[in-house]
Amino acid sequence: MIDAMPPSTPHEPPARPGEFAPVRIGPLSVWPPVVLAPMAGVTNYPFRAICRRFGAGLYVSEMITARPLVEGNAKTLKLADFGPDESPRSLQLYGVDPYYVGEAVKRLVGEGHVDHIDMNFGCPVRKVTSKGGGAAIPAKPRLLAAIVRAAVRNAGAVPVTIGPL
Ligand SMILES: Cc1cc2nc3c(=O)[nH]c(=O)nc-3n(C[C@H](O)[C@H](O)[C@H](O)COP(=O)(O)O)c2cc1C
């Protein structure tokens, strides 16, 4: 059974007020400046809910693939879910095609589903890079620019970062 209380950290006292500045991501002020990084297959809602008790400022979802999201794939939609208590809602989006990335962002933002979008351009796993995704995208700077442009153009006031965070 998981303890109701986070473990104490006897050697590291909590940060004093003002010791660290918040991290600003567009309109978001992330406090404390500690982020649960996106991890595919790991940082889903139940995992984020467990981590939330440890007091980070931002918890990024696991990687959500743009195309199945646009096509309404039930499993992808479920993975993209947030809990009612999650704020800000940070989602990592993965895509290799600017069209699907743009449409996915339009949908996520249009439905008011997210407060922050992080784009995956750092995943080194062969399964991902062999399809030209993740860390393989920056090797094609024009494609990288097109994907980022498609995301930002459709994001409105929702800030877009590129990862790894
Ligand atoms: C199991 C696992 C899955 C990961 N999946 C992703 C991912 O989907 N997207 C991503 O941008 N980074 C992914 N990462 C990288 C992490 O987000 C993070 O950048 C990396 O672990 C370095 O942070 P650390 O030094 O705090 O471990 C993954 C890392 C691990 C260990």
The ligand as an SDF file (V2000), in Angstrom:
LIG
                    3D

 31 33  0  0  0  0  0  0  0  0999 V2000
   10.8390    5.3720  -19.2460 C   0  0  0  0  0  0  0  0  0  0  0  0
   11.1070    6.7110  -19.8630 C   0  0  0  0  0  0  0  0  0  0  0  0
   10.2610    7.1780  -20.8470 C   0  0  0  0  0  0  0  0  0  0  0  0
   10.4820    8.4280  -21.4250 C   0  0  0  0  0  0  0  0  0  0  0  0
    9.6030    8.8810  -22.3600 N   0  0  0  0  0  0  0  0  0  0  0  0
    9.7640   10.1280  -22.8490 C   0  0  0  0  0  0  0  0  0  0  0  0
    8.7880   10.6620  -23.7360 C   0  0  0  0  0  0  0  0  0  0  0  0
    7.7980   10.0430  -24.0940 O   0  0  0  0  0  0  0  0  0  0  0  0
    8.9820   11.9320  -24.1740 N   0  0  0  0  0  0  0  0  0  0  0  0
   10.0860   12.6820  -23.8050 C   0  0  0  0  0  0  0  0  0  0  0  0
   10.2070   13.8330  -24.2510 O   0  0  0  0  0  0  0  0  0  0  0  0
   11.0070   12.1930  -22.9700 N   0  0  0  0  0  0  0  0  0  0  0  0
   10.8640   10.9410  -22.4870 C   0  0  0  0  0  0  0  0  0  0  0  0
   11.7740   10.4590  -21.5960 N   0  0  0  0  0  0  0  0  0  0  0  0
   12.8660   11.3550  -21.1440 C   0  0  0  0  0  0  0  0  0  0  0  0
   12.4510   12.0560  -19.8640 C   0  0  0  0  0  0  0  0  0  0  0  0
   11.3370   12.9030  -20.1140 O   0  0  0  0  0  0  0  0  0  0  0  0
   13.6100   12.9360  -19.3310 C   0  0  0  0  0  0  0  0  0  0  0  0
   13.8930   13.9420  -20.2490 O   0  0  0  0  0  0  0  0  0  0  0  0
   14.8310   12.1370  -19.0810 C   0  0  0  0  0  0  0  0  0  0  0  0
   14.5350   11.0250  -18.2760 O   0  0  0  0  0  0  0  0  0  0  0  0
   15.9510   12.9980  -18.4320 C   0  0  0  0  0  0  0  0  0  0  0  0
   15.5110   13.4980  -17.2020 O   0  0  0  0  0  0  0  0  0  0  0  0
   16.2100   12.9950  -15.8250 P   0  0  0  0  0  0  0  0  0  0  0  0
   17.6510   13.3780  -15.9570 O   0  0  0  0  0  0  0  0  0  0  0  0
   15.4990   13.7370  -14.7580 O   0  0  0  0  0  0  0  0  0  0  0  0
   16.0040   11.5210  -15.7840 O   0  0  0  0  0  0  0  0  0  0  0  0
   11.5940    9.2210  -21.0280 C   0  0  0  0  0  0  0  0  0  0  0  0
   12.4460    8.7360  -20.0170 C   0  0  0  0  0  0  0  0  0  0  0  0
   12.2170    7.5200  -19.4490 C   0  0  0  0  0  0  0  0  0  0  0  0
   13.1420    7.0250  -18.3660 C   0  0  0  0  0  0  0  0  0  0  0  0
  1  2  1  0
  2  3  1  0
  2 30  2  0
  3  4  2  0
  4  5  1  0
  4 28  1  0
  5  6  2  0
  6  7  1  0
  6 13  1  0
  7  8  2  0
  7  9  1  0
  9 10  1  0
 10 11  2  0
 10 12  1  0
 12 13  2  0
 13 14  1  0
 14 15  1  0
 14 28  1  0
 15 16  1  0
 16 17  1  0
 16 18  1  0
 18 19  1  0
 18 20  1  0
 20 21  1  0
 20 22  1  0
 22 23  1  0
 23 24  1  0
 24 25  2  0
 24 26  1  0
 24 27  1  0
 28 29  2  0
 29 30  1  0
 30 31  1  0
M  END
$$$$
